[in-house]
């Protein structure tokens, strides 16, 4: 059984940050081939499965917004290719825009947004200096978005599955936008879906192991999945960034 692996790079990064801690070292220098080799060996019904292709979908961080982030990412991408930790890097793009929206906080229980309203110690006054309790705050903010990785994951997954180039697939993402391509893929080949972060799997990605051709499975990454699969340092001529 030849397996294609399709990775949403930003979903994996933010998943790893949620699992390991935002400032924690020791997990970002991730050896994707080592991790995927471990994953493909997990399901007992996939005995003898071997990786045919690892496709890593990401976008380059904006140097204008984060020069250090761009430099660190560039080293990592070069290290992945130098060590053959992936077979292909497919690039989307990075979008930086200014948005306007209501100021809000997060409900600690439901995790839903709660609109902030005027009250002491920050109280809105009208033109007559009369308090306006319950007034809302409109803020302008920088919105950074990675674009294209989910589409690129779906495209490579379906291309390889529908042409018969792979016998099974592993997708590393918890992006609900992949629900339809995953449903289509499960009609053709067994699929393993890996949630890279904490919390529940996206509801839209739920399915039955027997859907389509069957033999599907799900897993969720733990801290050890990250820390025990690290690239050598140096990786070829590329050195792990400080703090990684």
Secondary structure, DSSP 8 states (H G I E B T S, - for coil): -EEEEEEEHHHHHHHHHHHH-TT--SSSSB-HHHHHHHHHTT-GGGTT-EEEEEEEEE----TTT-HHHHHHHHHHHHHHHHTTS-SEEEE-EEEEEEEEEE-EEE-TTT--EEE-B-BTTB--B-TTS-B-TT-B-EEEEEEEEEESHHHHHHHHHHHHHHTT--SEEEEE---GGGHHHHHHHHTTSEEEEEE-SSS---GGG---TTSTT---EEEE--HHHHHTSB--SSBTTB---TT-
